[in-house]
């Protein structure tokens, strides 16, 4: 399939190397499920059913409707001998999203994977919804090739469809394994709803961007249809597509190097051109102290980073003297995937606070969500999450932190920071220069990592196939730092 600019917009080619296509193969997700089960063994069946609902929805939905609940481990969907293994490994495919009904969209009962699919109709008579009117000729072709009846359903373009899985609540367990509450684990849809983007841009605008001009949808020909939304499902995760490419044979991946290279290129383009910008303001040098304000402006329609709380962004700032010597550095990235000076990477029981001003190299402005358990200690186990000890992830434009409900409000020192607002943050750097001679050069970078050091290394508490496999991958190829934005300036 090609658009009017002759770009290849073939659905399978674009989808094949996306995280949607590989949500079931994702070795970090499988290790995370094993971690949850080992920490909370009494809830093993619930955990696997809940996690496969959105990561292996075709297999899980088939299983839950006709036999029993979803499963993954120990002879479950991940086992190549399982009857639903192939369906499970294809993650989120066409006939899952395009069968979803829109009746409960945007309602609390739709969240946490409670999408609705009509199973009252027998196989061969089920609907596959799309945004365009369907001709009789095209309908016959699709029914003959897929068994589904193509039906116009504009609800497939709504953010509320995405919100069924990207709004997730999980139970909170205490150390005794008792349910003591509920935790808002990821709130992508409500974050978007609370921003100005809910008035202008749905999820598909950024994550399934429109092709250039119209596209002919059927092999039988027909009129050009537009806007045609490309199924690239682009986000910010460039690390996992690279792992899937590297360990393709072990992970039974069907996409080739060219598919993954295309996906990674799209991710990096979005990360570097549509995520955030940096500015340096109020530069000065007085009484031996260099001052500068780093201003971040978010271009994202939800918090950045958002979704699963293993993700983080941070400021890497260096100052050099006239000879080019580094006299100050905050936020340096280490080869093992850790951030220099970050308390949480050094000690699982601590975490880096939100800063309004940075005056020392061991202070790092990290935009992240730190989960806390019922005892107020940091945790990376979802079912032990009772709330956020810190959530200073960058807010989308129009997000009012004073009116955001507890499920997705700002937590920690950022809540009291007047410069941390919807769409922006401003951080002062005040650095003594000592005997160094100017002019001085200040360089600022906003970096991003999809699997933070602590989130990976806490898995080492367990000796299991899934955790050992992922830690082997991570040790060999740590989650890298992706450049989002950079800027530099000279201070005389």
TORKOL-4160 file (C-alpha; in steps of 0.2 Angstrom, whole numbers, padded with zeros to 4 digits, m for minus):
492
<pt num="1" X="0000" Y="0000" Z="0000"/>
<pt num="2" X="0007" Y="0017" Z="m0005"/>
<pt num="3" X="0000" Y="0035" Z="m0001"/>
<pt num="4" X="m0001" Y="0048" Z="m0014"/>
<pt num="5" X="0018" Y="0053" Z="m0011"/>
<pt num="6" X="0023" Y="0035" Z="m0015"/>
<pt num="7" X="0027" Y="0031" Z="0003"/>
<pt num="8" X="0025" Y="0013" Z="0008"/>
<pt num="9" X="0011" Y="0013" Z="0021"/>
<pt num="10" X="0008" Y="m0006" Z="0022"/>
<pt num="11" X="m0001" Y="m0010" Z="0038"/>
<pt num="12" X="0008" Y="m0026" Z="0042"/>
<pt num="13" X="0026" Y="m0019" Z="0038"/>
<pt num="14" X="0023" Y="m0004" Z="0049"/>
<pt num="15" X="0015" Y="m0014" Z="0063"/>
<pt num="16" X="0027" Y="m0029" Z="0063"/>
<pt num="17" X="0041" Y="m0021" Z="0073"/>
<pt num="18" X="0030" Y="m0010" Z="0084"/>
<pt num="19" X="0028" Y="m0013" Z="0103"/>
<pt num="20" X="0010" Y="m0017" Z="0099"/>
<pt num="21" X="0015" Y="m0032" Z="0089"/>
<pt num="22" X="0028" Y="m0037" Z="0101"/>
<pt num="23" X="0019" Y="m0034" Z="0118"/>
<pt num="24" X="0019" Y="m0052" Z="0121"/>
<pt num="25" X="0037" Y="m0056" Z="0116"/>
<pt num="26" X="0044" Y="m0041" Z="0127"/>
<pt num="27" X="0056" Y="m0050" Z="0138"/>
<pt num="28" X="0056" Y="m0036" Z="0151"/>
<pt num="29" X="0037" Y="m0038" Z="0152"/>
<pt num="30" X="0038" Y="m0057" Z="0155"/>
<pt num="31" X="0051" Y="m0054" Z="0168"/>
<pt num="32" X="0040" Y="m0041" Z="0176"/>
<pt num="33" X="0026" Y="m0053" Z="0177"/>
<pt num="34" X="0037" Y="m0067" Z="0185"/>
<pt num="35" X="0043" Y="m0054" Z="0198"/>
<pt num="36" X="0025" Y="m0050" Z="0202"/>
<pt num="37" X="0020" Y="m0068" Z="0204"/>
<pt num="38" X="0035" Y="m0073" Z="0215"/>
<pt num="39" X="0032" Y="m0058" Z="0226"/>
<pt num="40" X="0013" Y="m0061" Z="0227"/>
<pt num="41" X="0011" Y="m0080" Z="0224"/>
<pt num="42" X="m0007" Y="m0080" Z="0231"/>
<pt num="43" X="m0012" Y="m0069" Z="0216"/>
<pt num="44" X="m0003" Y="m0078" Z="0203"/>
<pt num="45" X="m0018" Y="m0082" Z="0192"/>
<pt num="46" X="m0025" Y="m0064" Z="0194"/>
<pt num="47" X="m0008" Y="m0056" Z="0189"/>
<pt num="48" X="m0006" Y="m0067" Z="0174"/>
<pt num="49" X="m0024" Y="m0064" Z="0168"/>
<pt num="50" X="m0023" Y="m0045" Z="0171"/>
<pt num="51" X="m0006" Y="m0043" Z="0162"/>
<pt num="52" X="m0011" Y="m0054" Z="0147"/>
<pt num="53" X="m0027" Y="m0044" Z="0145"/>
<pt num="54" X="m0018" Y="m0030" Z="0137"/>
<pt num="55" X="m0001" Y="m0038" Z="0132"/>
<pt num="56" X="m0008" Y="m0054" Z="0124"/>
<pt num="57" X="m0026" Y="m0049" Z="0122"/>
<pt num="58" X="m0031" Y="m0060" Z="0107"/>
<pt num="59" X="m0025" Y="m0076" Z="0116"/>
<pt num="60" X="m0031" Y="m0070" Z="0133"/>
<pt num="61" X="m0048" Y="m0065" Z="0126"/>
<pt num="62" X="m0050" Y="m0082" Z="0116"/>
<pt num="63" X="m0045" Y="m0091" Z="0132"/>
<pt num="64" X="m0056" Y="m0082" Z="0144"/>
<pt num="65" X="m0072" Y="m0083" Z="0133"/>
<pt num="66" X="m0071" Y="m0101" Z="0129"/>
<pt num="67" X="m0062" Y="m0110" Z="0143"/>
<pt num="68" X="m0053" Y="m0101" Z="0157"/>
<pt num="69" X="m0043" Y="m0085" Z="0162"/>
<pt num="70" X="m0028" Y="m0079" Z="0153"/>
<pt num="71" X="m0011" Y="m0086" Z="0158"/>
<pt num="72" X="0007" Y="m0084" Z="0153"/>
<pt num="73" X="0020" Y="m0094" Z="0164"/>
<pt num="74" X="0024" Y="m0112" Z="0167"/>
<pt num="75" X="0015" Y="m0120" Z="0152"/>
<pt num="76" X="0005" Y="m0105" Z="0148"/>
<pt num="77" X="0005" Y="m0094" Z="0132"/>
<pt num="78" X="0024" Y="m0091" Z="0133"/>
<pt num="79" X="0026" Y="m0110" Z="0130"/>
<pt num="80" X="0028" Y="m0114" Z="0111"/>
<pt num="81" X="0018" Y="m0130" Z="0114"/>
<pt num="82" X="0003" Y="m0120" Z="0120"/>
<pt num="83" X="m0011" Y="m0120" Z="0107"/>
<pt num="84" X="m0013" Y="m0101" Z="0109"/>
<pt num="85" X="0006" Y="m0098" Z="0109"/>
<pt num="86" X="0007" Y="m0090" Z="0091"/>
<pt num="87" X="m0009" Y="m0079" Z="0094"/>
<pt num="88" X="m0001" Y="m0074" Z="0110"/>
<pt num="89" X="0015" Y="m0069" Z="0103"/>
<pt num="90" X="0007" Y="m0058" Z="0090"/>
<pt num="91" X="0002" Y="m0046" Z="0105"/>
<pt num="92" X="m0010" Y="m0033" Z="0100"/>
<pt num="93" X="m0015" Y="m0036" Z="0082"/>
<pt num="94" X="m0028" Y="m0029" Z="0069"/>
<pt num="95" X="m0043" Y="m0040" Z="0074"/>
<pt num="96" X="m0042" Y="m0035" Z="0093"/>
<pt num="97" X="m0043" Y="m0016" Z="0092"/>
<pt num="98" X="m0054" Y="m0016" Z="0077"/>
<pt num="99" X="m0067" Y="m0028" Z="0086"/>
<pt num="100" X="m0069" Y="m0017" Z="0101"/>
<pt num="101" X="m0086" Y="m0009" Z="0104"/>
<pt num="102" X="m0087" Y="0009" Z="0109"/>
<pt num="103" X="m0102" Y="0008" Z="0121"/>
<pt num="104" X="m0092" Y="0010" Z="0138"/>
<pt num="105" X="m0079" Y="0022" Z="0131"/>
<pt num="106" X="m0072" Y="0035" Z="0143"/>
<pt num="107" X="m0081" Y="0027" Z="0158"/>
<pt num="108" X="m0072" Y="0019" Z="0173"/>
<pt num="109" X="m0079" Y="0002" Z="0169"/>
<pt num="110" X="m0069" Y="0002" Z="0153"/>
<pt num="111" X="m0052" Y="0005" Z="0161"/>
<pt num="112" X="m0039" Y="m0008" Z="0166"/>
<pt num="113" X="m0042" Y="m0018" Z="0150"/>
<pt num="114" X="m0061" Y="m0019" Z="0151"/>
<pt num="115" X="m0064" Y="m0016" Z="0133"/>
<pt num="116" X="m0079" Y="m0025" Z="0125"/>
<pt num="117" X="m0080" Y="m0037" Z="0111"/>
<pt num="118" X="m0096" Y="m0044" Z="0104"/>
<pt num="119" X="m0095" Y="m0063" Z="0106"/>
<pt num="120" X="m0114" Y="m0065" Z="0103"/>
<pt num="121" X="m0111" Y="m0066" Z="0084"/>
<pt num="122" X="m0104" Y="m0082" Z="0077"/>
<pt num="123" X="m0087" Y="m0083" Z="0068"/>
<pt num="124" X="m0089" Y="m0076" Z="0051"/>
<pt num="125" X="m0102" Y="m0064" Z="0056"/>
<pt num="126" X="m0092" Y="m0053" Z="0068"/>
<pt num="127" X="m0088" Y="m0034" Z="0064"/>
<pt num="128" X="m0072" Y="m0026" Z="0061"/>
<pt num="129" X="m0074" Y="m0008" Z="0063"/>
<pt num="130" X="m0065" Y="0006" Z="0053"/>
<pt num="131" X="m0067" Y="0025" Z="0050"/>
<pt num="132" X="m0072" Y="0024" Z="0032"/>
<pt num="133" X="m0089" Y="0019" Z="0023"/>
<pt num="134" X="m0088" Y="0002" Z="0016"/>
<pt num="135" X="m0093" Y="m0003" Z="m0002"/>
<pt num="136" X="m0101" Y="m0019" Z="m0005"/>
<pt num="137" X="m0086" Y="m0025" Z="m0016"/>
<pt num="138" X="m0074" Y="m0021" Z="m0002"/>
<pt num="139" X="m0085" Y="m0030" Z="0011"/>
<pt num="140" X="m0085" Y="m0046" Z="0001"/>
<pt num="141" X="m0067" Y="m0046" Z="m0002"/>
<pt num="142" X="m0063" Y="m0044" Z="0017"/>
<pt num="143" X="m0076" Y="m0056" Z="0022"/>
<pt num="144" X="m0069" Y="m0069" Z="0010"/>
<pt num="145" X="m0051" Y="m0066" Z="0016"/>
<pt num="146" X="m0053" Y="m0063" Z="0035"/>
<pt num="147" X="m0070" Y="m0069" Z="0040"/>
<pt num="148" X="m0074" Y="m0052" Z="0047"/>
<pt num="149" X="m0088" Y="m0040" Z="0041"/>
<pt num="150" X="m0080" Y="m0023" Z="0038"/>
<pt num="151" X="m0091" Y="m0010" Z="0047"/>
<pt num="152" X="m0089" Y="0009" Z="0048"/>
<pt num="153" X="m0086" Y="0014" Z="0066"/>
<pt num="154" X="m0079" Y="0031" Z="0070"/>
<pt num="155" X="m0075" Y="0026" Z="0088"/>
<pt num="156" X="m0059" Y="0017" Z="0083"/>
<pt num="157" X="m0052" Y="0035" Z="0081"/>
<pt num="158" X="m0056" Y="0040" Z="0098"/>
<pt num="159" X="m0043" Y="0041" Z="0112"/>
<pt num="160" X="m0055" Y="0032" Z="0123"/>
<pt num="161" X="m0051" Y="0016" Z="0114"/>
<pt num="162" X="m0033" Y="0018" Z="0119"/>
<pt num="163" X="m0038" Y="0022" Z="0137"/>
<pt num="164" X="m0046" Y="0005" Z="0140"/>
<pt num="165" X="m0028" Y="m0002" Z="0142"/>
<pt num="166" X="m0018" Y="0014" Z="0145"/>
<pt num="167" X="m0028" Y="0018" Z="0161"/>
<pt num="168" X="m0023" Y="0004" Z="0173"/>
<pt num="169" X="m0028" Y="0002" Z="0191"/>
<pt num="170" X="m0020" Y="m0012" Z="0201"/>
<pt num="171" X="m0023" Y="m0018" Z="0219"/>
<pt num="172" X="m0011" Y="m0013" Z="0233"/>
<pt num="173" X="m0005" Y="m0028" Z="0244"/>
<pt num="174" X="0004" Y="m0026" Z="0260"/>
<pt num="175" X="0019" Y="m0037" Z="0266"/>
<pt num="176" X="0006" Y="m0050" Z="0272"/>
<pt num="177" X="m0001" Y="m0051" Z="0255"/>
<pt num="178" X="m0018" Y="m0043" Z="0260"/>
<pt num="179" X="m0027" Y="m0031" Z="0248"/>
<pt num="180" X="m0027" Y="m0014" Z="0257"/>
<pt num="181" X="m0031" Y="m0002" Z="0243"/>
<pt num="182" X="m0030" Y="0002" Z="0224"/>
<pt num="183" X="m0016" Y="0010" Z="0215"/>
<pt num="184" X="m0017" Y="0021" Z="0199"/>
<pt num="185" X="m0002" Y="0013" Z="0190"/>
<pt num="186" X="m0003" Y="0022" Z="0173"/>
<pt num="187" X="m0015" Y="0036" Z="0169"/>
<pt num="188" X="m0011" Y="0041" Z="0151"/>
<pt num="189" X="m0029" Y="0044" Z="0146"/>
<pt num="190" X="m0033" Y="0054" Z="0161"/>
<pt num="191" X="m0017" Y="0064" Z="0159"/>
<pt num="192" X="m0022" Y="0068" Z="0141"/>
<pt num="193" X="m0040" Y="0072" Z="0146"/>
<pt num="194" X="m0033" Y="0085" Z="0159"/>
<pt num="195" X="m0023" Y="0094" Z="0146"/>
<pt num="196" X="m0027" Y="0106" Z="0131"/>
<pt num="197" X="m0023" Y="0092" Z="0119"/>
<pt num="198" X="m0040" Y="0084" Z="0123"/>
<pt num="199" X="m0048" Y="0098" Z="0114"/>
<pt num="200" X="m0037" Y="0097" Z="0098"/>
<pt num="201" X="m0027" Y="0081" Z="0096"/>
<pt num="202" X="m0032" Y="0063" Z="0099"/>
<pt num="203" X="m0020" Y="0049" Z="0102"/>
<pt num="204" X="m0019" Y="0044" Z="0084"/>
<pt num="205" X="m0013" Y="0061" Z="0079"/>
<pt num="206" X="0004" Y="0058" Z="0086"/>
<pt num="207" X="0005" Y="0039" Z="0087"/>
<pt num="208" X="m0003" Y="0034" Z="0071"/>
<pt num="209" X="0001" Y="0050" Z="0060"/>
<pt num="210" X="m0008" Y="0052" Z="0044"/>
<pt num="211" X="m0001" Y="0047" Z="0028"/>
<pt num="212" X="0003" Y="0060" Z="0014"/>
<pt num="213" X="m0013" Y="0061" Z="0004"/>
<pt num="214" X="m0025" Y="0047" Z="0001"/>
<pt num="215" X="m0023" Y="0028" Z="0001"/>
<pt num="216" X="m0032" Y="0014" Z="m0009"/>
<pt num="217" X="m0037" Y="0002" Z="0004"/>
<pt num="218" X="m0042" Y="m0014" Z="m0006"/>
<pt num="219" X="m0033" Y="m0025" Z="m0018"/>
<pt num="220" X="m0048" Y="m0023" Z="m0029"/>
<pt num="221" X="m0044" Y="m0004" Z="m0031"/>
<pt num="222" X="m0057" Y="0009" Z="m0027"/>
<pt num="223" X="m0056" Y="0027" Z="m0022"/>
<pt num="224" X="m0042" Y="0036" Z="m0012"/>
<pt num="225" X="m0047" Y="0036" Z="0007"/>
<pt num="226" X="m0040" Y="0050" Z="0019"/>
<pt num="227" X="m0034" Y="0053" Z="0031"/>
<pt num="228" X="m0026" Y="0036" Z="0032"/>
<pt num="229" X="m0018" Y="0034" Z="0049"/>
<pt num="230" X="m0002" Y="0024" Z="0048"/>
<pt num="231" X="0000" Y="0010" Z="0060"/>
<pt num="232" X="0017" Y="0013" Z="0066"/>
<pt num="233" X="0012" Y="0015" Z="0084"/>
<pt num="234" X="0027" Y="0026" Z="0087"/>
<pt num="235" X="0031" Y="0030" Z="0105"/>
<pt num="236" X="0048" Y="0034" Z="0114"/>
<pt num="237" X="0054" Y="0016" Z="0117"/>
<pt num="238" X="0069" Y="0014" Z="0106"/>
<pt num="239" X="0077" Y="0001" Z="0118"/>
<pt num="240" X="0065" Y="m0013" Z="0117"/>
<pt num="241" X="0064" Y="m0014" Z="0098"/>
<pt num="242" X="0083" Y="m0015" Z="0098"/>
<pt num="243" X="0083" Y="m0029" Z="0110"/>
<pt num="244" X="0070" Y="m0038" Z="0100"/>
<pt num="245" X="0081" Y="m0036" Z="0085"/>
<pt num="246" X="0097" Y="m0042" Z="0094"/>
<pt num="247" X="0089" Y="m0057" Z="0101"/>
<pt num="248" X="0076" Y="m0061" Z="0088"/>
<pt num="249" X="0079" Y="m0080" Z="0087"/>
<pt num="250" X="0078" Y="m0082" Z="0105"/>
<pt num="251" X="0062" Y="m0072" Z="0107"/>
<pt num="252" X="0054" Y="m0079" Z="0091"/>
<pt num="253" X="0052" Y="m0062" Z="0083"/>
<pt num="254" X="0045" Y="m0062" Z="0065"/>
<pt num="255" X="0051" Y="m0044" Z="0061"/>
<pt num="256" X="0067" Y="m0042" Z="0052"/>
<pt num="257" X="0082" Y="m0030" Z="0054"/>
<pt num="258" X="0074" Y="m0018" Z="0041"/>
<pt num="259" X="0058" Y="m0017" Z="0050"/>
<pt num="260" X="0066" Y="m0013" Z="0067"/>
<pt num="261" X="0078" Y="m0001" Z="0060"/>
<pt num="262" X="0063" Y="0009" Z="0052"/>
<pt num="263" X="0054" Y="0008" Z="0069"/>
<pt num="264" X="0069" Y="0014" Z="0079"/>
<pt num="265" X="0071" Y="0029" Z="0066"/>
<pt num="266" X="0053" Y="0034" Z="0068"/>
<pt num="267" X="0055" Y="0033" Z="0087"/>
<pt num="268" X="0070" Y="0044" Z="0087"/>
<pt num="269" X="0062" Y="0056" Z="0075"/>
<pt num="270" X="0047" Y="0058" Z="0087"/>
<pt num="271" X="0058" Y="0059" Z="0102"/>
<pt num="272" X="0070" Y="0072" Z="0096"/>
<pt num="273" X="0058" Y="0083" Z="0085"/>
<pt num="274" X="0041" Y="0081" Z="0094"/>
<pt num="275" X="0044" Y="0079" Z="0112"/>
<pt num="276" X="0052" Y="0094" Z="0121"/>
<pt num="277" X="0063" Y="0109" Z="0118"/>
<pt num="278" X="0076" Y="0117" Z="0129"/>
<pt num="279" X="0081" Y="0135" Z="0132"/>
<pt num="280" X="0095" Y="0143" Z="0142"/>
<pt num="281" X="0089" Y="0160" Z="0150"/>
<pt num="282" X="0096" Y="0172" Z="0163"/>
<pt num="283" X="0114" Y="0168" Z="0161"/>
<pt num="284" X="0126" Y="0177" Z="0172"/>
<pt num="285" X="0143" Y="0177" Z="0182"/>
<pt num="286" X="0144" Y="0186" Z="0198"/>
<pt num="287" X="0155" Y="0184" Z="0214"/>
<pt num="288" X="0163" Y="0168" Z="0207"/>
<pt num="289" X="0146" Y="0159" Z="0204"/>
<pt num="290" X="0139" Y="0155" Z="0186"/>
<pt num="291" X="0120" Y="0155" Z="0185"/>
<pt num="292" X="0109" Y="0149" Z="0171"/>
<pt num="293" X="0091" Y="0143" Z="0170"/>
<pt num="294" X="0087" Y="0128" Z="0160"/>
<pt num="295" X="0069" Y="0129" Z="0153"/>
<pt num="296" X="0060" Y="0114" Z="0147"/>
<pt num="297" X="0045" Y="0115" Z="0136"/>
<pt num="298" X="0035" Y="0099" Z="0133"/>
<pt num="299" X="0027" Y="0095" Z="0117"/>
<pt num="300" X="0018" Y="0079" Z="0123"/>
<pt num="301" X="0000" Y="0077" Z="0125"/>
<pt num="302" X="0002" Y="0068" Z="0142"/>
<pt num="303" X="0015" Y="0067" Z="0155"/>
<pt num="304" X="0033" Y="0064" Z="0149"/>
<pt num="305" X="0038" Y="0050" Z="0152"/>
<pt num="306" X="0021" Y="0042" Z="0155"/>
<pt num="307" X="0013" Y="0025" Z="0156"/>
<pt num="308" X="0024" Y="0011" Z="0165"/>
<pt num="309" X="0034" Y="0019" Z="0179"/>
<pt num="310" X="0051" Y="0012" Z="0174"/>
<pt num="311" X="0054" Y="0026" Z="0162"/>
<pt num="312" X="0063" Y="0042" Z="0166"/>
<pt num="313" X="0070" Y="0058" Z="0158"/>
<pt num="314" X="0083" Y="0070" Z="0166"/>
<pt num="315" X="0094" Y="0085" Z="0163"/>
<pt num="316" X="0113" Y="0082" Z="0159"/>
<pt num="317" X="0122" Y="0099" Z="0161"/>
<pt num="318" X="0140" Y="0102" Z="0159"/>
<pt num="319" X="0150" Y="0118" Z="0161"/>
<pt num="320" X="0167" Y="0120" Z="0153"/>
<pt num="321" X="0181" Y="0133" Z="0155"/>
<pt num="322" X="0190" Y="0143" Z="0142"/>
<pt num="323" X="0202" Y="0128" Z="0139"/>
<pt num="324" X="0187" Y="0116" Z="0137"/>
<pt num="325" X="0190" Y="0108" Z="0154"/>
<pt num="326" X="0174" Y="0101" Z="0163"/>
<pt num="327" X="0172" Y="0111" Z="0179"/>
<pt num="328" X="0154" Y="0105" Z="0183"/>
<pt num="329" X="0143" Y="0090" Z="0177"/>
<pt num="330" X="0126" Y="0085" Z="0183"/>
<pt num="331" X="0117" Y="0070" Z="0176"/>
<pt num="332" X="0131" Y="0060" Z="0168"/>
<pt num="333" X="0126" Y="0044" Z="0161"/>
<pt num="334" X="0136" Y="0028" Z="0165"/>
<pt num="335" X="0139" Y="0013" Z="0154"/>
<pt num="336" X="0129" Y="0002" Z="0165"/>
<pt num="337" X="0113" Y="0012" Z="0163"/>
<pt num="338" X="0114" Y="0021" Z="0179"/>
<pt num="339" X="0114" Y="0040" Z="0182"/>
<pt num="340" X="0129" Y="0048" Z="0191"/>
<pt num="341" X="0123" Y="0056" Z="0207"/>
<pt num="342" X="0106" Y="0048" Z="0207"/>
<pt num="343" X="0102" Y="0042" Z="0224"/>
<pt num="344" X="0090" Y="0028" Z="0218"/>
<pt num="345" X="0102" Y="0020" Z="0207"/>
<pt num="346" X="0115" Y="0019" Z="0221"/>
<pt num="347" X="0102" Y="0013" Z="0234"/>
<pt num="348" X="0085" Y="0005" Z="0231"/>
<pt num="349" X="0078" Y="0013" Z="0247"/>
<pt num="350" X="0082" Y="0031" Z="0242"/>
<pt num="351" X="0077" Y="0042" Z="0228"/>
<pt num="352" X="0082" Y="0059" Z="0220"/>
<pt num="353" X="0071" Y="0073" Z="0225"/>
<pt num="354" X="0064" Y="0086" Z="0213"/>
<pt num="355" X="0075" Y="0102" Z="0212"/>
<pt num="356" X="0071" Y="0120" Z="0210"/>
<pt num="357" X="0090" Y="0124" Z="0210"/>
<pt num="358" X="0105" Y="0113" Z="0207"/>
<pt num="359" X="0121" Y="0118" Z="0216"/>
<pt num="360" X="0132" Y="0102" Z="0216"/>
<pt num="361" X="0136" Y="0088" Z="0204"/>
<pt num="362" X="0128" Y="0075" Z="0215"/>
<pt num="363" X="0111" Y="0084" Z="0212"/>
<pt num="364" X="0101" Y="0078" Z="0197"/>
<pt num="365" X="0085" Y="0084" Z="0190"/>
<pt num="366" X="0076" Y="0068" Z="0185"/>
<pt num="367" X="0058" Y="0068" Z="0179"/>
<pt num="368" X="0051" Y="0051" Z="0185"/>
<pt num="369" X="0038" Y="0042" Z="0195"/>
<pt num="370" X="0044" Y="0034" Z="0211"/>
<pt num="371" X="0032" Y="0021" Z="0218"/>
<pt num="372" X="0030" Y="0019" Z="0237"/>
<pt num="373" X="0023" Y="0004" Z="0247"/>
<pt num="374" X="0011" Y="0004" Z="0262"/>
<pt num="375" X="0027" Y="0008" Z="0273"/>
<pt num="376" X="0032" Y="0023" Z="0262"/>
<pt num="377" X="0047" Y="0014" Z="0255"/>
<pt num="378" X="0052" Y="0014" Z="0236"/>
<pt num="379" X="0046" Y="m0001" Z="0227"/>
<pt num="380" X="0047" Y="m0007" Z="0209"/>
<pt num="381" X="0034" Y="m0021" Z="0212"/>
<pt num="382" X="0017" Y="m0015" Z="0205"/>
<pt num="383" X="0006" Y="m0024" Z="0217"/>
<pt num="384" X="0015" Y="m0017" Z="0232"/>
<pt num="385" X="0013" Y="0001" Z="0225"/>
<pt num="386" X="0002" Y="0011" Z="0237"/>
<pt num="387" X="0005" Y="0028" Z="0229"/>
<pt num="388" X="0019" Y="0039" Z="0222"/>
<pt num="389" X="0032" Y="0046" Z="0233"/>
<pt num="390" X="0038" Y="0057" Z="0219"/>
<pt num="391" X="0029" Y="0061" Z="0202"/>
<pt num="392" X="0037" Y="0076" Z="0194"/>
<pt num="393" X="0036" Y="0069" Z="0176"/>
<pt num="394" X="0034" Y="0084" Z="0164"/>
<pt num="395" X="0016" Y="0090" Z="0162"/>
<pt num="396" X="0007" Y="0092" Z="0146"/>
<pt num="397" X="0002" Y="0110" Z="0141"/>
<pt num="398" X="m0014" Y="0115" Z="0149"/>
<pt num="399" X="m0012" Y="0103" Z="0164"/>
<pt num="400" X="m0017" Y="0112" Z="0180"/>
<pt num="401" X="m0008" Y="0103" Z="0194"/>
<pt num="402" X="m0019" Y="0112" Z="0207"/>
<pt num="403" X="m0035" Y="0103" Z="0200"/>
<pt num="404" X="m0028" Y="0086" Z="0195"/>
<pt num="405" X="m0036" Y="0072" Z="0205"/>
<pt num="406" X="m0025" Y="0061" Z="0216"/>
<pt num="407" X="m0024" Y="0047" Z="0203"/>
<pt num="408" X="m0013" Y="0058" Z="0192"/>
<pt num="409" X="m0008" Y="0073" Z="0202"/>
<pt num="410" X="0010" Y="0079" Z="0205"/>
<pt num="411" X="0018" Y="0071" Z="0220"/>
<pt num="412" X="0033" Y="0077" Z="0230"/>
<pt num="413" X="0042" Y="0094" Z="0230"/>
<pt num="414" X="0037" Y="0098" Z="0212"/>
<pt num="415" X="0019" Y="0101" Z="0218"/>
<pt num="416" X="0026" Y="0116" Z="0227"/>
<pt num="417" X="0037" Y="0122" Z="0213"/>
<pt num="418" X="0030" Y="0137" Z="0205"/>
<pt num="419" X="0041" Y="0135" Z="0190"/>
<pt num="420" X="0034" Y="0117" Z="0187"/>
<pt num="421" X="0018" Y="0120" Z="0177"/>
<pt num="422" X="0008" Y="0113" Z="0163"/>
<pt num="423" X="0020" Y="0112" Z="0148"/>
<pt num="424" X="0036" Y="0118" Z="0156"/>
<pt num="425" X="0049" Y="0117" Z="0170"/>
<pt num="426" X="0062" Y="0129" Z="0174"/>
<pt num="427" X="0078" Y="0124" Z="0184"/>
<pt num="428" X="0091" Y="0136" Z="0191"/>
<pt num="429" X="0110" Y="0130" Z="0190"/>
<pt num="430" X="0121" Y="0140" Z="0202"/>
<pt num="431" X="0139" Y="0134" Z="0201"/>
<pt num="432" X="0155" Y="0141" Z="0209"/>
<pt num="433" X="0168" Y="0142" Z="0196"/>
<pt num="434" X="0183" Y="0144" Z="0208"/>
<pt num="435" X="0200" Y="0148" Z="0199"/>
<pt num="436" X="0193" Y="0143" Z="0182"/>
<pt num="437" X="0194" Y="0156" Z="0168"/>
<pt num="438" X="0181" Y="0160" Z="0156"/>
<pt num="439" X="0173" Y="0162" Z="0144"/>
<pt num="440" X="0162" Y="0147" Z="0150"/>
<pt num="441" X="0152" Y="0136" Z="0140"/>
<pt num="442" X="0136" Y="0128" Z="0147"/>
<pt num="443" X="0128" Y="0113" Z="0138"/>
<pt num="444" X="0111" Y="0106" Z="0143"/>
<pt num="445" X="0103" Y="0090" Z="0137"/>
<pt num="446" X="0087" Y="0082" Z="0140"/>
<pt num="447" X="0089" Y="0063" Z="0140"/>
<pt num="448" X="0077" Y="0048" Z="0141"/>
<pt num="449" X="0078" Y="0030" Z="0146"/>
<pt num="450" X="0064" Y="0017" Z="0145"/>
<pt num="451" X="0070" Y="0005" Z="0158"/>
<pt num="452" X="0079" Y="0014" Z="0173"/>
<pt num="453" X="0093" Y="0005" Z="0181"/>
<pt num="454" X="0084" Y="0001" Z="0197"/>
<pt num="455" X="0069" Y="m0006" Z="0188"/>
<pt num="456" X="0080" Y="m0018" Z="0179"/>
<pt num="457" X="0092" Y="m0023" Z="0194"/>
<pt num="458" X="0078" Y="m0026" Z="0207"/>
<pt num="459" X="0074" Y="m0041" Z="0196"/>
<pt num="460" X="0090" Y="m0049" Z="0202"/>
<pt num="461" X="0081" Y="m0053" Z="0218"/>
<pt num="462" X="0074" Y="m0068" Z="0209"/>
<pt num="463" X="0081" Y="m0083" Z="0201"/>
<pt num="464" X="0070" Y="m0088" Z="0187"/>
<pt num="465" X="0071" Y="m0090" Z="0168"/>
<pt num="466" X="0062" Y="m0074" Z="0164"/>
<pt num="467" X="0071" Y="m0063" Z="0176"/>
<pt num="468" X="0088" Y="m0071" Z="0172"/>
<pt num="469" X="0086" Y="m0069" Z="0153"/>
<pt num="470" X="0081" Y="m0051" Z="0154"/>
<pt num="471" X="0095" Y="m0047" Z="0166"/>
<pt num="472" X="0107" Y="m0055" Z="0154"/>
<pt num="473" X="0101" Y="m0044" Z="0140"/>
<pt num="474" X="0102" Y="m0029" Z="0151"/>
<pt num="475" X="0119" Y="m0033" Z="0157"/>
<pt num="476" X="0126" Y="m0035" Z="0139"/>
<pt num="477" X="0116" Y="m0021" Z="0132"/>
<pt num="478" X="0110" Y="m0008" Z="0146"/>
<pt num="479" X="0095" Y="0003" Z="0142"/>
<pt num="480" X="0104" Y="0018" Z="0133"/>
<pt num="481" X="0101" Y="0036" Z="0136"/>
<pt num="482" X="0091" Y="0044" Z="0121"/>
<pt num="483" X="0094" Y="0062" Z="0117"/>
<pt num="484" X="0078" Y="0072" Z="0117"/>
<pt num="485" X="0084" Y="0090" Z="0116"/>
<pt num="486" X="0101" Y="0099" Z="0118"/>
<pt num="487" X="0106" Y="0117" Z="0119"/>
<pt num="488" X="0122" Y="0127" Z="0123"/>
<pt num="489" X="0128" Y="0145" Z="0127"/>
<pt num="490" X="0143" Y="0155" Z="0131"/>
<pt num="491" X="0145" Y="0165" Z="0147"/>
<pt num="492" X="0159" Y="0178" Z="0145"/>
